[in-house]
Amino acid sequence: MDKVLEIIPFENLESTWKAMETQMVSPFMYYDYMQYIVREENRKSGHSVRIACIKDKAVGEILMIVPLVYVKGKDAHYKMLGDIGGCDIADALYKDGISEEDKLECIRFFYDSFPGPMKLFRLWEQSPLYLNAPQERIVSAQPVVYADIPVPKDWNEYLASLSGYSRHNLTRAFRRMDRDGIEHRLEVYGGDRPMPKDVWALLMKTYYARFHNKYKRGVFSDQTKGGILVQTAKYVHYLTFKKHWFYHKHDSLSIPELQNARTYVLWNGDDMISFACGFLTHDKKVCSYPRLAINEKYNYYTPGCVLLAEILQHYMAEGVTEHLDLSRGDEPYKFKMAAVPYNTYDIVLK
């Protein structure tokens, strides 16, 4: 089968792209989500979105889509469109029903068509694009840990699977809340229950406050790099430009708008204790959470772990999904809650 490469504008690919989403596991590769990333990348100086499409030359049918960004400058290279903070998996898409042989041919043709430097990050460890990368061009391949919690069938069995220390901490957190009169409740937003604007405003305030406090502490710490003047400059930057960025970055825009987005909030009355924001796959087998934050006022109650416990019990009762994917990062709290590690790879090609 003869193939040809064509760079096609993102907005011209909606129907073809969505037809290929049946092959995708990650909701971070869906067209409706990626449109927010395209807008963000288009605002960056020196970045040019280039969607590489491999076609069957005879019939003009698109067989493979690789969402890329060309980064100009001294270190000019191509990167994955999904390689951006707040995103998760980045990958290629393939025509539904394509044979493994044709898929492999498309991948080889893709790499042959881009002989220059590439930094393809966030590729799932089972991605054909990663597994079939040309070995002679690979400069480095670094694994990055992600975490996934399979939704348990029985709550008592799940608790028994935790370490004694983790189980004790979780039960102690619930006891402390009961003792101190914190009548926590879980609320779910998204899908048929849109998030109210006042809830979203409080969520963003809670999210920003975590980072604000981190930088504020750095100003008064002699343990930080650069000393007090550098830290103060960073803090002022954070109060101005960085705050604006937090409220307008791609995931801050997509979470309250997309139909497959889900936000779980743990409340104490009208007070937000903690929250997690994520996206459901089309088949509802996975819900991935790139954003989880806590109200530091409730640190004493281990609010992150309590939130995950409540979400898991909700999933068990409602049959929402099979996997609670905690996304990128190896933070200890994830594995205290019986998360299973998996990897993506950041590969650099010459």
TIGU-937396 format. One record per residue (C-alpha): residue in three letters; x, y, z. Coordinates in nm, 3 decimals. Example, Ala and Ser with C-alpha at 12.3 -4.5 7.8 and 13.67 -1.06 7.14 Angstrom:
REM residues 2
<pt aa="ALA" c1="1.230" c2="-0.450" c3="0.780"/>
<pt aa="SER" c1="1.367" c2="-0.106" c3="0.714"/>
REM end
This chain:
REM residues 350
<pt aa="MET" c1="0.000" c2="0.000" c3="0.000"/>
<pt aa="ASP" c1="0.155" c2="0.331" c3="-0.110"/>
<pt aa="LYS" c1="0.133" c2="0.606" c3="0.150"/>
<pt aa="VAL" c1="0.163" c2="0.982" c3="0.154"/>
<pt aa="LEU" c1="0.214" c2="1.234" c3="0.436"/>
<pt aa="GLU" c1="-0.008" c2="1.540" c3="0.458"/>
<pt aa="ILE" c1="-0.016" c2="1.813" c3="0.723"/>
<pt aa="ILE" c1="-0.384" c2="1.893" c3="0.778"/>
<pt aa="PRO" c1="-0.523" c2="2.174" c3="1.000"/>
<pt aa="PHE" c1="-0.668" c2="2.043" c3="1.325"/>
<pt aa="GLU" c1="-1.010" c2="2.199" c3="1.267"/>
<pt aa="ASN" c1="-1.045" c2="2.009" c3="0.936"/>
<pt aa="LEU" c1="-1.010" c2="1.669" c3="1.102"/>
<pt aa="GLU" c1="-1.298" c2="1.660" c3="1.351"/>
<pt aa="SER" c1="-1.508" c2="1.381" c3="1.193"/>
<pt aa="THR" c1="-1.208" c2="1.164" c3="1.100"/>
<pt aa="TRP" c1="-1.045" c2="1.216" c3="1.439"/>
<pt aa="LYS" c1="-1.359" c2="1.127" c3="1.634"/>
<pt aa="ALA" c1="-1.406" c2="0.812" c3="1.427"/>
<pt aa="MET" c1="-1.058" c2="0.705" c3="1.537"/>
<pt aa="GLU" c1="-1.126" c2="0.760" c3="1.907"/>
<pt aa="THR" c1="-1.274" c2="0.410" c3="1.930"/>
<pt aa="GLN" c1="-0.913" c2="0.289" c3="1.925"/>
<pt aa="MET" c1="-0.801" c2="0.520" c3="2.203"/>
<pt aa="VAL" c1="-0.785" c2="0.440" c3="2.572"/>
<pt aa="SER" c1="-0.693" c2="0.787" c3="2.695"/>
<pt aa="PRO" c1="-0.955" c2="1.065" c3="2.706"/>
<pt aa="PHE" c1="-0.665" c2="1.311" c3="2.676"/>
<pt aa="MET" c1="-0.644" c2="1.222" c3="2.307"/>
<pt aa="TYR" c1="-1.008" c2="1.299" c3="2.228"/>
<pt aa="TYR" c1="-1.073" c2="1.574" c3="1.975"/>
<pt aa="ASP" c1="-1.296" c2="1.775" c3="2.209"/>
<pt aa="TYR" c1="-1.020" c2="1.782" c3="2.471"/>
<pt aa="MET" c1="-0.734" c2="1.845" c3="2.230"/>
<pt aa="GLN" c1="-0.900" c2="2.157" c3="2.090"/>
<pt aa="TYR" c1="-0.817" c2="2.335" c3="2.416"/>
<pt aa="ILE" c1="-0.452" c2="2.234" c3="2.387"/>
<pt aa="VAL" c1="-0.441" c2="2.350" c3="2.024"/>
<pt aa="ARG" c1="-0.565" c2="2.694" c3="2.132"/>
<pt aa="GLU" c1="-0.300" c2="2.713" c3="2.405"/>
<pt aa="GLU" c1="-0.016" c2="2.603" c3="2.177"/>
<pt aa="ASN" c1="-0.123" c2="2.850" c3="1.908"/>
<pt aa="ARG" c1="-0.072" c2="3.133" c3="2.158"/>
<pt aa="LYS" c1="0.291" c2="3.036" c3="2.224"/>
<pt aa="SER" c1="0.564" c2="3.215" c3="2.035"/>
<pt aa="GLY" c1="0.773" c2="2.978" c3="1.826"/>
<pt aa="HIS" c1="0.522" c2="2.692" c3="1.846"/>
<pt aa="SER" c1="0.337" c2="2.568" c3="1.538"/>
<pt aa="VAL" c1="0.071" c2="2.294" c3="1.557"/>
<pt aa="ARG" c1="0.121" c2="2.041" c3="1.280"/>
<pt aa="ILE" c1="-0.110" c2="1.742" c3="1.257"/>
<pt aa="ALA" c1="0.068" c2="1.473" c3="1.056"/>
<pt aa="CYS" c1="-0.171" c2="1.249" c3="0.861"/>
<pt aa="ILE" c1="-0.060" c2="0.931" c3="0.688"/>
<pt aa="LYS" c1="-0.289" c2="0.855" c3="0.393"/>
<pt aa="ASP" c1="-0.349" c2="0.564" c3="0.160"/>
<pt aa="LYS" c1="-0.225" c2="0.727" c3="-0.161"/>
<pt aa="ALA" c1="-0.464" c2="0.534" c3="-0.386"/>
<pt aa="VAL" c1="-0.790" c2="0.635" c3="-0.216"/>
<pt aa="GLY" c1="-0.682" c2="0.935" c3="-0.008"/>
<pt aa="GLU" c1="-0.808" c2="0.779" c3="0.318"/>
<pt aa="ILE" c1="-0.640" c2="0.883" c3="0.644"/>
<pt aa="LEU" c1="-0.493" c2="0.578" c3="0.819"/>
<pt aa="MET" c1="-0.298" c2="0.744" c3="1.100"/>
<pt aa="ILE" c1="-0.293" c2="1.081" c3="1.276"/>
<pt aa="VAL" c1="0.004" c2="1.202" c3="1.481"/>
<pt aa="PRO" c1="-0.067" c2="1.534" c3="1.661"/>
<pt aa="LEU" c1="0.259" c2="1.730" c3="1.667"/>
<pt aa="VAL" c1="0.396" c2="2.073" c3="1.750"/>
<pt aa="TYR" c1="0.700" c2="2.219" c3="1.577"/>
<pt aa="VAL" c1="0.916" c2="2.413" c3="1.823"/>
<pt aa="LYS" c1="1.141" c2="2.669" c3="1.657"/>
<pt aa="GLY" c1="1.476" c2="2.801" c3="1.779"/>
<pt aa="LYS" c1="1.830" c2="2.669" c3="1.833"/>
<pt aa="ASP" c1="1.690" c2="2.343" c3="1.967"/>
<pt aa="ALA" c1="1.429" c2="2.312" c3="1.689"/>
<pt aa="HIS" c1="1.235" c2="1.987" c3="1.710"/>
<pt aa="TYR" c1="0.895" c2="1.823" c3="1.686"/>
<pt aa="LYS" c1="0.707" c2="1.728" c3="2.002"/>
<pt aa="MET" c1="0.373" c2="1.562" c3="2.077"/>
<pt aa="LEU" c1="0.078" c2="1.799" c3="2.090"/>
<pt aa="GLY" c1="-0.031" c2="1.634" c3="2.416"/>
<pt aa="ASP" c1="0.306" c2="1.698" c3="2.582"/>
<pt aa="ILE" c1="0.186" c2="1.981" c3="2.804"/>
<pt aa="GLY" c1="0.131" c2="2.028" c3="3.176"/>
<pt aa="GLY" c1="-0.212" c2="1.915" c3="3.292"/>
<pt aa="CYS" c1="-0.235" c2="1.660" c3="3.012"/>
<pt aa="ASP" c1="-0.164" c2="1.288" c3="3.044"/>
<pt aa="ILE" c1="-0.106" c2="1.038" c3="2.762"/>
<pt aa="ALA" c1="0.013" c2="1.156" c3="2.420"/>
<pt aa="ASP" c1="-0.010" c2="0.921" c3="2.123"/>
<pt aa="ALA" c1="-0.109" c2="0.860" c3="1.762"/>
<pt aa="LEU" c1="-0.456" c2="0.764" c3="1.638"/>
<pt aa="TYR" c1="-0.535" c2="0.497" c3="1.381"/>
<pt aa="LYS" c1="-0.820" c2="0.416" c3="1.146"/>
<pt aa="ASP" c1="-1.072" c2="0.189" c3="1.316"/>
<pt aa="GLY" c1="-1.014" c2="-0.171" c3="1.207"/>
<pt aa="ILE" c1="-0.669" c2="-0.113" c3="1.058"/>
<pt aa="SER" c1="-0.457" c2="-0.429" c3="1.051"/>
<pt aa="GLU" c1="-0.146" c2="-0.454" c3="1.266"/>
<pt aa="GLU" c1="0.063" c2="-0.487" c3="0.950"/>
<pt aa="ASP" c1="-0.077" c2="-0.164" c3="0.801"/>
<pt aa="LYS" c1="-0.039" c2="0.012" c3="1.136"/>
<pt aa="LEU" c1="0.328" c2="-0.085" c3="1.148"/>
<pt aa="GLU" c1="0.378" c2="0.035" c3="0.791"/>
<pt aa="CYS" c1="0.221" c2="0.370" c3="0.881"/>
<pt aa="ILE" c1="0.447" c2="0.410" c3="1.183"/>
<pt aa="ARG" c1="0.758" c2="0.336" c3="0.978"/>
<pt aa="PHE" c1="0.646" c2="0.579" c3="0.710"/>
<pt aa="PHE" c1="0.583" c2="0.845" c3="0.975"/>
<pt aa="TYR" c1="0.934" c2="0.817" c3="1.120"/>
<pt aa="ASP" c1="1.089" c2="0.814" c3="0.772"/>
<pt aa="SER" c1="0.895" c2="1.133" c3="0.691"/>
<pt aa="PHE" c1="1.040" c2="1.317" c3="0.995"/>
<pt aa="PRO" c1="1.416" c2="1.255" c3="0.983"/>
<pt aa="GLY" c1="1.509" c2="1.547" c3="1.212"/>
<pt aa="PRO" c1="1.512" c2="1.583" c3="1.593"/>
<pt aa="MET" c1="1.197" c2="1.478" c3="1.781"/>
<pt aa="LYS" c1="1.105" c2="1.478" c3="2.150"/>
<pt aa="LEU" c1="0.810" c2="1.244" c3="2.181"/>
<pt aa="PHE" c1="0.709" c2="1.252" c3="2.546"/>
<pt aa="ARG" c1="0.419" c2="1.093" c3="2.739"/>
<pt aa="LEU" c1="0.397" c2="0.787" c3="2.513"/>
<pt aa="TRP" c1="0.221" c2="0.498" c3="2.686"/>
<pt aa="GLU" c1="0.452" c2="0.200" c3="2.737"/>
<pt aa="GLN" c1="0.228" c2="-0.017" c3="2.514"/>
<pt aa="SER" c1="0.194" c2="0.248" c3="2.243"/>
<pt aa="PRO" c1="0.289" c2="0.114" c3="1.897"/>
<pt aa="LEU" c1="0.442" c2="0.457" c3="1.828"/>
<pt aa="TYR" c1="0.682" c2="0.399" c3="2.118"/>
<pt aa="LEU" c1="0.741" c2="0.027" c3="2.067"/>
<pt aa="ASN" c1="0.827" c2="0.072" c3="1.699"/>
<pt aa="ALA" c1="1.041" c2="0.385" c3="1.722"/>
<pt aa="PRO" c1="1.362" c2="0.340" c3="1.515"/>
<pt aa="GLN" c1="1.626" c2="0.221" c3="1.761"/>
<pt aa="GLU" c1="1.912" c2="0.375" c3="1.563"/>
<pt aa="ARG" c1="1.764" c2="0.723" c3="1.616"/>
<pt aa="ILE" c1="1.685" c2="0.700" c3="1.987"/>
<pt aa="VAL" c1="1.910" c2="0.921" c3="2.197"/>
<pt aa="SER" c1="1.728" c2="0.855" c3="2.524"/>
<pt aa="ALA" c1="1.414" c2="0.683" c3="2.651"/>
<pt aa="GLN" c1="1.315" c2="0.778" c3="3.005"/>
<pt aa="PRO" c1="1.028" c2="0.607" c3="3.190"/>
<pt aa="VAL" c1="0.782" c2="0.820" c3="3.388"/>
<pt aa="VAL" c1="0.568" c2="0.661" c3="3.658"/>
<pt aa="TYR" c1="0.188" c2="0.686" c3="3.652"/>
<pt aa="ALA" c1="-0.060" c2="0.528" c3="3.893"/>
<pt aa="ASP" c1="-0.391" c2="0.347" c3="3.852"/>
<pt aa="ILE" c1="-0.630" c2="0.206" c3="4.114"/>
<pt aa="PRO" c1="-0.847" c2="-0.082" c3="3.990"/>
<pt aa="VAL" c1="-1.193" c2="-0.025" c3="4.135"/>
<pt aa="PRO" c1="-1.252" c2="-0.295" c3="4.399"/>
<pt aa="LYS" c1="-1.553" c2="-0.527" c3="4.399"/>
<pt aa="ASP" c1="-1.576" c2="-0.544" c3="4.776"/>
<pt aa="TRP" c1="-1.484" c2="-0.263" c3="5.015"/>
<pt aa="ASN" c1="-1.368" c2="-0.487" c3="5.299"/>
<pt aa="GLU" c1="-1.143" c2="-0.681" c3="5.064"/>
<pt aa="TYR" c1="-1.000" c2="-0.354" c3="4.939"/>
<pt aa="LEU" c1="-0.923" c2="-0.237" c3="5.292"/>
<pt aa="ALA" c1="-0.756" c2="-0.571" c3="5.362"/>
<pt aa="SER" c1="-0.534" c2="-0.518" c3="5.056"/>
<pt aa="LEU" c1="-0.390" c2="-0.197" c3="5.202"/>
<pt aa="SER" c1="-0.084" c2="-0.202" c3="5.423"/>
<pt aa="GLY" c1="-0.156" c2="-0.200" c3="5.795"/>
<pt aa="TYR" c1="-0.017" c2="0.154" c3="5.817"/>
<pt aa="SER" c1="-0.233" c2="0.284" c3="5.530"/>
<pt aa="ARG" c1="-0.545" c2="0.111" c3="5.659"/>
<pt aa="HIS" c1="-0.487" c2="0.256" c3="6.005"/>
<pt aa="ASN" c1="-0.434" c2="0.609" c3="5.868"/>
<pt aa="LEU" c1="-0.752" c2="0.593" c3="5.660"/>
<pt aa="THR" c1="-0.975" c2="0.464" c3="5.940"/>
<pt aa="ARG" c1="-0.819" c2="0.716" c3="6.179"/>
<pt aa="ALA" c1="-0.897" c2="1.001" c3="5.936"/>
<pt aa="PHE" c1="-1.265" c2="0.901" c3="5.924"/>
<pt aa="ARG" c1="-1.275" c2="0.875" c3="6.306"/>
<pt aa="ARG" c1="-1.122" c2="1.219" c3="6.344"/>
<pt aa="MET" c1="-1.382" c2="1.370" c3="6.115"/>
<pt aa="ASP" c1="-1.664" c2="1.205" c3="6.307"/>
<pt aa="ARG" c1="-1.515" c2="1.312" c3="6.639"/>
<pt aa="ASP" c1="-1.475" c2="1.674" c3="6.529"/>
<pt aa="GLY" c1="-1.822" c2="1.698" c3="6.378"/>
<pt aa="ILE" c1="-1.710" c2="1.718" c3="6.016"/>
<pt aa="GLU" c1="-2.007" c2="1.578" c3="5.825"/>
<pt aa="HIS" c1="-1.826" c2="1.524" c3="5.500"/>
<pt aa="ARG" c1="-2.018" c2="1.442" c3="5.185"/>
<pt aa="LEU" c1="-1.918" c2="1.365" c3="4.827"/>
<pt aa="GLU" c1="-2.074" c2="1.557" c3="4.538"/>
<pt aa="VAL" c1="-2.026" c2="1.466" c3="4.171"/>
<pt aa="TYR" c1="-2.038" c2="1.721" c3="3.889"/>
<pt aa="GLY" c1="-2.031" c2="1.674" c3="3.513"/>
<pt aa="GLY" c1="-2.237" c2="1.492" c3="3.251"/>
<pt aa="ASP" c1="-2.604" c2="1.541" c3="3.337"/>
<pt aa="ARG" c1="-2.513" c2="1.755" c3="3.639"/>
<pt aa="PRO" c1="-2.322" c2="2.065" c3="3.522"/>
<pt aa="MET" c1="-2.100" c2="2.230" c3="3.777"/>
<pt aa="PRO" c1="-2.247" c2="2.552" c3="3.921"/>
<pt aa="LYS" c1="-2.035" c2="2.861" c3="3.859"/>
<pt aa="ASP" c1="-1.993" c2="2.930" c3="4.230"/>
<pt aa="VAL" c1="-1.862" c2="2.576" c3="4.288"/>
<pt aa="TRP" c1="-1.612" c2="2.615" c3="4.004"/>
<pt aa="ALA" c1="-1.498" c2="2.952" c3="4.142"/>
<pt aa="LEU" c1="-1.437" c2="2.798" c3="4.485"/>
<pt aa="LEU" c1="-1.261" c2="2.500" c3="4.329"/>
<pt aa="MET" c1="-1.022" c2="2.725" c3="4.138"/>
<pt aa="LYS" c1="-0.961" c2="2.933" c3="4.451"/>
<pt aa="THR" c1="-0.872" c2="2.616" c3="4.644"/>
<pt aa="TYR" c1="-0.651" c2="2.492" c3="4.360"/>
<pt aa="TYR" c1="-0.463" c2="2.820" c3="4.331"/>
<pt aa="ALA" c1="-0.423" c2="2.858" c3="4.709"/>
<pt aa="ARG" c1="-0.211" c2="2.541" c3="4.728"/>
<pt aa="PHE" c1="0.048" c2="2.681" c3="4.490"/>
<pt aa="HIS" c1="0.021" c2="3.033" c3="4.631"/>
<pt aa="ASN" c1="0.108" c2="2.907" c3="4.979"/>
<pt aa="LYS" c1="0.400" c2="2.705" c3="4.842"/>
<pt aa="TYR" c1="0.560" c2="3.012" c3="4.684"/>
<pt aa="LYS" c1="0.477" c2="3.233" c3="4.982"/>
<pt aa="ARG" c1="0.663" c2="2.995" c3="5.214"/>
<pt aa="GLY" c1="0.963" c2="3.006" c3="4.981"/>
<pt aa="VAL" c1="1.002" c2="3.382" c3="5.035"/>
<pt aa="PHE" c1="1.078" c2="3.330" c3="5.402"/>
<pt aa="SER" c1="1.289" c2="3.016" c3="5.371"/>
<pt aa="ASP" c1="1.668" c2="3.013" c3="5.359"/>
<pt aa="GLN" c1="1.648" c2="2.663" c3="5.212"/>
<pt aa="THR" c1="1.533" c2="2.786" c3="4.869"/>
<pt aa="LYS" c1="1.757" c2="2.869" c3="4.574"/>
<pt aa="GLY" c1="1.847" c2="3.228" c3="4.494"/>
<pt aa="GLY" c1="1.777" c2="3.380" c3="4.833"/>
<pt aa="ILE" c1="1.499" c2="3.609" c3="4.944"/>
<pt aa="LEU" c1="1.518" c2="3.850" c3="4.647"/>
<pt aa="VAL" c1="1.475" c2="3.574" c3="4.389"/>
<pt aa="GLN" c1="1.200" c2="3.410" c3="4.589"/>
<pt aa="THR" c1="1.019" c2="3.741" c3="4.634"/>
<pt aa="ALA" c1="1.037" c2="3.804" c3="4.257"/>
<pt aa="LYS" c1="0.891" c2="3.457" c3="4.195"/>
<pt aa="TYR" c1="0.615" c2="3.524" c3="4.445"/>
<pt aa="VAL" c1="0.519" c2="3.855" c3="4.283"/>
<pt aa="HIS" c1="0.520" c2="3.684" c3="3.942"/>
<pt aa="TYR" c1="0.294" c2="3.416" c3="4.086"/>
<pt aa="LEU" c1="0.045" c2="3.672" c3="4.219"/>
<pt aa="THR" c1="0.013" c2="3.835" c3="3.876"/>
<pt aa="PHE" c1="0.095" c2="3.658" c3="3.550"/>
<pt aa="LYS" c1="0.097" c2="3.306" c3="3.692"/>
<pt aa="LYS" c1="-0.242" c2="3.350" c3="3.854"/>
<pt aa="HIS" c1="-0.389" c2="3.463" c3="3.521"/>
<pt aa="TRP" c1="-0.233" c2="3.155" c3="3.357"/>
<pt aa="PHE" c1="-0.385" c2="2.921" c3="3.618"/>
<pt aa="TYR" c1="-0.734" c2="3.043" c3="3.541"/>
<pt aa="HIS" c1="-0.694" c2="3.029" c3="3.163"/>
<pt aa="LYS" c1="-0.483" c2="2.719" c3="3.099"/>
<pt aa="HIS" c1="-0.634" c2="2.444" c3="2.885"/>
<pt aa="ASP" c1="-0.749" c2="2.213" c3="3.166"/>
<pt aa="SER" c1="-0.906" c2="2.501" c3="3.361"/>
<pt aa="LEU" c1="-1.120" c2="2.567" c3="3.053"/>
<pt aa="SER" c1="-1.200" c2="2.209" c3="2.951"/>
<pt aa="ILE" c1="-1.295" c2="2.061" c3="3.290"/>
<pt aa="PRO" c1="-1.613" c2="2.268" c3="3.344"/>
<pt aa="GLU" c1="-1.722" c2="2.243" c3="2.980"/>
<pt aa="LEU" c1="-1.668" c2="1.891" c3="2.844"/>
<pt aa="GLN" c1="-1.945" c2="1.632" c3="2.866"/>
<pt aa="ASN" c1="-1.711" c2="1.350" c3="2.974"/>
<pt aa="ALA" c1="-1.546" c2="1.558" c3="3.248"/>
<pt aa="ARG" c1="-1.612" c2="1.456" c3="3.608"/>
<pt aa="THR" c1="-1.534" c2="1.649" c3="3.924"/>
<pt aa="TYR" c1="-1.564" c2="1.496" c3="4.270"/>
<pt aa="VAL" c1="-1.578" c2="1.737" c3="4.562"/>
<pt aa="LEU" c1="-1.561" c2="1.645" c3="4.930"/>
<pt aa="TRP" c1="-1.760" c2="1.902" c3="5.127"/>
<pt aa="ASN" c1="-1.797" c2="1.999" c3="5.491"/>
<pt aa="GLY" c1="-2.115" c2="2.202" c3="5.474"/>
<pt aa="ASP" c1="-2.029" c2="2.481" c3="5.228"/>
<pt aa="ASP" c1="-1.655" c2="2.435" c3="5.286"/>
<pt aa="MET" c1="-1.453" c2="2.253" c3="5.021"/>
<pt aa="ILE" c1="-1.226" c2="1.989" c3="5.181"/>
<pt aa="SER" c1="-1.069" c2="1.842" c3="4.866"/>
<pt aa="PHE" c1="-1.150" c2="1.772" c3="4.503"/>
<pt aa="ALA" c1="-1.043" c2="1.569" c3="4.200"/>
<pt aa="CYS" c1="-1.109" c2="1.656" c3="3.835"/>
<pt aa="GLY" c1="-1.085" c2="1.407" c3="3.551"/>
<pt aa="PHE" c1="-1.226" c2="1.263" c3="3.231"/>
<pt aa="LEU" c1="-1.415" c2="0.944" c3="3.149"/>
<pt aa="THR" c1="-1.330" c2="0.732" c3="2.847"/>
<pt aa="HIS" c1="-1.608" c2="0.669" c3="2.595"/>
<pt aa="ASP" c1="-1.647" c2="0.311" c3="2.717"/>
<pt aa="LYS" c1="-1.650" c2="0.436" c3="3.079"/>
<pt aa="LYS" c1="-1.383" c2="0.184" c3="3.180"/>
<pt aa="VAL" c1="-1.132" c2="0.449" c3="3.294"/>
<pt aa="CYS" c1="-1.162" c2="0.784" c3="3.466"/>
<pt aa="SER" c1="-0.830" c2="0.973" c3="3.463"/>
<pt aa="TYR" c1="-0.754" c2="1.248" c3="3.714"/>
<pt aa="PRO" c1="-0.483" c2="1.499" c3="3.623"/>
<pt aa="ARG" c1="-0.592" c2="1.744" c3="3.894"/>
<pt aa="LEU" c1="-0.640" c2="1.674" c3="4.265"/>
<pt aa="ALA" c1="-0.607" c2="1.934" c3="4.538"/>
<pt aa="ILE" c1="-0.687" c2="1.977" c3="4.905"/>
<pt aa="ASN" c1="-0.780" c2="2.262" c3="5.133"/>
<pt aa="GLU" c1="-0.476" c2="2.283" c3="5.361"/>
<pt aa="LYS" c1="-0.702" c2="2.378" c3="5.648"/>
<pt aa="TYR" c1="-0.804" c2="2.008" c3="5.658"/>
<pt aa="ASN" c1="-0.452" c2="1.859" c3="5.645"/>
<pt aa="TYR" c1="-0.508" c2="1.691" c3="5.981"/>
<pt aa="TYR" c1="-0.775" c2="1.466" c3="5.826"/>
<pt aa="THR" c1="-0.571" c2="1.330" c3="5.532"/>
<pt aa="PRO" c1="-0.825" c2="1.484" c3="5.289"/>
<pt aa="GLY" c1="-0.666" c2="1.345" c3="4.970"/>
<pt aa="CYS" c1="-0.686" c2="0.983" c3="5.081"/>
<pt aa="VAL" c1="-1.036" c2="1.030" c3="5.226"/>
<pt aa="LEU" c1="-1.151" c2="1.175" c3="4.894"/>
<pt aa="LEU" c1="-1.010" c2="0.879" c3="4.699"/>
<pt aa="ALA" c1="-1.178" c2="0.636" c3="4.940"/>
<pt aa="GLU" c1="-1.512" c2="0.811" c3="4.890"/>
<pt aa="ILE" c1="-1.471" c2="0.809" c3="4.511"/>
<pt aa="LEU" c1="-1.390" c2="0.437" c3="4.510"/>
<pt aa="GLN" c1="-1.696" c2="0.360" c3="4.722"/>
<pt aa="HIS" c1="-1.907" c2="0.572" c3="4.485"/>
<pt aa="TYR" c1="-1.770" c2="0.379" c3="4.187"/>
<pt aa="MET" c1="-1.847" c2="0.047" c3="4.357"/>
<pt aa="ALA" c1="-2.203" c2="0.148" c3="4.439"/>
<pt aa="GLU" c1="-2.286" c2="0.311" c3="4.106"/>
<pt aa="GLY" c1="-2.078" c2="0.098" c3="3.868"/>
<pt aa="VAL" c1="-1.931" c2="0.414" c3="3.716"/>
<pt aa="THR" c1="-1.597" c2="0.280" c3="3.595"/>
<pt aa="GLU" c1="-1.337" c2="0.005" c3="3.635"/>
<pt aa="HIS" c1="-1.026" c2="0.216" c3="3.687"/>
<pt aa="LEU" c1="-0.943" c2="0.529" c3="3.884"/>
<pt aa="ASP" c1="-0.635" c2="0.652" c3="3.698"/>
<pt aa="LEU" c1="-0.435" c2="0.897" c3="3.908"/>
<pt aa="SER" c1="-0.226" c2="1.002" c3="3.612"/>
<pt aa="ARG" c1="0.134" c2="1.122" c3="3.609"/>
<pt aa="GLY" c1="0.350" c2="1.114" c3="3.920"/>
<pt aa="ASP" c1="0.464" c2="0.874" c3="4.193"/>
<pt aa="GLU" c1="0.338" c2="1.065" c3="4.495"/>
<pt aa="PRO" c1="0.326" c2="0.832" c3="4.800"/>
<pt aa="TYR" c1="-0.045" c2="0.888" c3="4.873"/>
<pt aa="LYS" c1="-0.138" c2="0.715" c3="4.546"/>
<pt aa="PHE" c1="0.034" c2="0.391" c3="4.639"/>
<pt aa="LYS" c1="-0.091" c2="0.407" c3="4.996"/>
<pt aa="MET" c1="-0.435" c2="0.371" c3="4.834"/>
<pt aa="ALA" c1="-0.331" c2="0.051" c3="4.648"/>
<pt aa="ALA" c1="-0.247" c2="0.214" c3="4.316"/>
<pt aa="VAL" c1="-0.067" c2="0.001" c3="4.058"/>
<pt aa="PRO" c1="0.223" c2="0.171" c3="3.875"/>
<pt aa="TYR" c1="0.258" c2="0.188" c3="3.498"/>
<pt aa="ASN" c1="0.485" c2="0.392" c3="3.273"/>
<pt aa="THR" c1="0.491" c2="0.633" c3="2.988"/>
<pt aa="TYR" c1="0.815" c2="0.705" c3="2.805"/>
<pt aa="ASP" c1="0.983" c2="1.027" c3="2.706"/>
<pt aa="ILE" c1="1.190" c2="0.948" c3="2.398"/>
<pt aa="VAL" c1="1.434" c2="1.177" c3="2.220"/>
<pt aa="LEU" c1="1.520" c2="1.099" c3="1.858"/>
<pt aa="LYS" c1="1.800" c2="1.245" c3="1.650"/>
REM end
